[in-house]
Amino acid sequence: MRPAFSVILLTTLIGAGQGLFLALFTVESYATFKLLPASDSAFLAGGSLLALALLIAGLIASFFHLGQPRRAWRAASQWRTSWLSREVIVLPAFCAIVAIYGLIHYSGVNPLLATLPSGAALSLSFVFGSLGTLLAFTLFVCTAMIYACLRFLPEWHTPLTVFNYILLGGASGFTLAAALAAALLPERVGFFVGWAVLITLVGLISRLASLRRNARLKPRSTLQTALGIKHPRIVQKAQGAMGGSFNTREFRHGQTAFFLRNIKWIAIVGAFVLPCLLLAASGPESAAALATLAFFIQYLGLLAERWLFFAQANHPQNLYYPCIP
């Protein structure tokens, strides 16, 4: 498939926003159950604002992929059967919850709603944070299932697609939380760094598993079955048209095998290896610089990873076009 840069930006930006929100609520949950001291509300409010900005930026990027942006509202009409429609509904709802969550911490209006037998005090922000967490994971699933539900693209049709979207979004979000904490809440840097490294390493294992699986896939159809011709040797002599077409533009990335190998290693090193090394090397004096650098390198690596994800899908229609003269 030909990767659309607007969709690459959409999925990576909202993934980082979802991951950052999950990181913020994780640290608040630890404080709620007395596993950590309470975090500064300014940090949670600022982090929520940053997460919301990433989500809105991803939403804006998605409009560049629409043929008729003024009809974008129709994308939500098929929510009963379409994962895309469900994503279109869940994303604005999640944005609203993130905004409310940040506003609660910014305003300081965070009343206690209940106290559990264990002594944990459940506040208003905890309720909205729990709802936001549910929506964040729902959004991960909706976005990933847009691709994982396509049976005719075996490179995507696997549970690993859903796991990868969750893990890579979580990794970038926790890495960004570590960078933000280095500037606003230094005592929580180690907490976020530990989680970021763990999620990134698990994401690396999951992504390598999907790459290994895809390398072993064999097409179910052949050129003979696609054309309905049983001759053992078929050679394409012409494209069949003087110029390109929608099929040859949208379903072929046009890059060489050498380029694909290089982009794969750029994705692995940039999205996983270098961020882990930078985060592991960060100390009290260098945490802000190294965590920030780790996030930007990881995000660039995720752009390469997401490009590879789309490019690896080999659409069955390409059987009709084994080469483009």
N, C-alpha and C positions, 0 to 999 in steps of 0.2 A: 504494500500500500504506500501511497505518497503521504508522508506526514504533513499535516497542516500545522503551521507554527502557532496559529491562534489557539488550537486545541492543546498543543503542548504547553503553552503558557497557562491556559485555563486549568489544566489538571495539576500542574506543578505549583501554581500560585495558591489555588484553593487547598491543595494538599498541605502546603506549609502553614496556611491559616488554620486549618483543622488541627494539625499537629500542635501548633502553638497554643491553641485554646485547650487542648487536652493536657498539655504540660502545665498550664496555669491551674486548671481544675485539679490536677493530680497533687500539686503542692498544697492547694487549699484543703483537699480531702485528707492528706496526711495531717494537717494541722487540726482538722475537725476531730479526728480520732486520736489526737494527742501523740502522734508519731513524730511531729515536728512543731516547733514554735510557730505561732501565727505569722503569716507573711504580711508585708506592708501593703495596704490597700492601693497605694499609688502604683506599686509595681503591677498588681493585678489589673488595675484600670488601664495603665499604659500598655500592657501586653494585650489586653482585649482590643484596644484601639488599633494596635498594629495588626492583630489577627483579622479584624474587620476590614482594614485597608487592603490586606492581601486577598481576602475573599471578594471584595468589590473590584479589585484590579483583575482578578481572574474572570469575574462576571463580564467586565467590559471587554476583555480579550475575546470572549466567546462570540461577541457580536460581529467580529470581523470574519467569522466563518459562516455567517448567515447570508444566503442569497438575497433575502428580502427581510432586513432587520425590523421593518415596521410590522411584520407579521410574527414576530418572535413569541408573542403571547399564545399563539396557537400551539406552540410546542408542548404546553401543559395539558392539552385537551385529551391526550390519549393515555392518561395515567394508569388506566386499568391494565394495559398490555405493554406499555413502553417504559423501559428503564430511563430513557432520555427524559420523558415527561416527568417521571418521578424525581429525577435529579433537578429539573427546572423548578419543581415545587419545593423540594427540601432545601435547596441552596438559599433562597430568600428567607425561609423560615429560620434556618440556622443563623444567617446574618442578623436577623432580628433578636434572637436569643443572645448572641454574642454582644450585641449593642446594649441590651438590657443588663446583662451580667456586668459589663464594664461600667455602666451608669450606676449600678448599685454600689460598686466599690468606689467610684469617683465621688458620689454624693455622700457616702457614709451612712445612708439609710439602709441598714441591713439587720432588720429585727430578728430575734430568735423565735423560731416557729415551734420547735419541739426539742425534747431532750431524751435521748435513748437510755435504756437501763444501764448501758455501759458508761454513761456520762457524756457521750458525744452530743454536742449542741448543734442542732440542724438549723442553719440560718436561711434567710431568703436567697442569698447568693448560692448556697449549696443546692437548693431546689432548682434554680435556673441553671446552675452548672451541671447538675445531673441530667436535666432535659437537653442541654446543649451537647453533652457527651453522647446521649442517645442519637441526636440528630447528626452529630459528626460522624459516627460510625455508619448510620443509615446513608449519609451522603457518600462516604467511601464506597459502600456496597453498590449504591445506585450508579455511581460513575464507573466503577470497574465492571459492573454487569452489562453496561452498554456494549462492551467488547466481549466479555466472557460468555454472553448468551448466544453468540454467533457460532453455530455448529459448523458452518462451512469454512470457518477460519480456525483450524485446529491450534495454531500458535496462540490464540487468545482464549479458546474454549477450554479452560482449565481453572480449578479453584486457586491455582497459584496467581492468577491475574488479580483476584480480589485480595489475597494476602499481600501481594507486592504493593498494591495501591495503599493499603492501610499502613504497612511497615515503612514505606518510603516517605509517605506524608508525615507519619509520626517521627521518623528520624530527622527530617528537616525542621519540623516544628520544635522538637526538644533541643536541637542544636541552636536554633534561633533563640529559644528561651534561655539557654546558657549564656549566649552573647548579651541578651537583655539583662539578665541577672548580674552579669559582671559589671554593668554600668549602674544598675539601680538597687540591686539586692545581693551584694557580694557573698553573704553567708549562705546563699542557696546555689551558688555556682556548681559546687561539687555534686549536689543532688541532681541537677539537670545534666551535667556532663556524664555522670554515671548512666542515667537513663538513655541519653543520646547515643553513647557508645554501644550500649546493649542492643537498642533497637536497630542501630545501623548494622551491627554484626549479624543480627538475625535476618535483617533485610538482605544482606549480602548472600547469606546461605539460601534464602528463598529465591533471589534473583538468579543465582548460579544454577539452582535446580531448574528454573524455567528455561534458562539458556541451554542447559544440557538436554532437557526434554525436547525443545524445539529443534535442536541439531539432529535428533534421532527420528524426527517425523518423516514419514514418507507419504507423498500425495496419494489420495484414494483414486484419483482419476489420472489418466494419461492423455497425451495428445490424440491417440487413437480413439479412446472412448469419448473425448470431447467432440471430435469431429464425426464420429460414427464410421470411421474408416479402419479396417482391420489390417492394413498393410503394415509390416514390421518396421519399415523405415519411411518416415514422413519428414520432409524438409520444407521449411518456409522460404519462399522465394520473394515474396512481396508482402507489404503490410496490408494491401487491399484498398489503400486510399492514397491520394497525393499528399495529404498532410496528416497531422495528429487528430485525435478524437478524444472525447470524454474518457473512454475506456483506457486509452494509452496514456492519458495525463493523470487521471485520478487513482489508478490502481497499480501504478509502477513508480518506484522512487527514482529510478534512473541512475543509481550509484553502483560503483564497481564492488566486487568482493573485497578488494584491498581496502576500500573506504569503510565497508561494513566491519571488517576486522579491527580497524583502528578506532572507529567510533565505539565499538564494544569495550575496548580496553580503556578508552577515555572515560566511559561511563563507570566502569568498575573502579578505576583508580580515583576518579574525581568524586563520585557519589558515595563511595564506601571507604576506601583505604586511606586516602589523605585526610578526610575529616576525622576519622578515628585516631590517627597519629597526632594530629594537631590538638584534638581535645585531650588526649592522654598526656600530651606534653605541657598543657596549660597549667600554670601555677598562680599563686596569689598576685604576682606582679604582671603576669602576661596573659591572664585569663581573658580580659576584654579583647585584646588584639587577636589572640589565637582563636577564640571562639567565634568572633566576627568573621575572621578569614575562613574558618572551617565552614561556616554557613554559606558564604558566597561561593566557595569552591564546590561545596556539596550541591548547591543549587545549579551551578553550571553543569556539574556531572549528571544531575537529574534531568536537565534539558537534553543531554546526549542520550541518557538512558531511555527517556520517553520517546525520543526520535527513533531509537533502535526498536523500541516496542512496536511502534506503528509500522516501521519499515519491514520488520520481519514477517508480518502477516502477508502471506502469498495468496492473493485472491484467485479463485478458480478460473476466472475469465482470462487470466494470463496464459492459460493453456492454448488459447487461440492466437496469442502473440508471443511465441517463444523468444523472439528478438524484434527489435524496432529498427529497421534499416535507417 
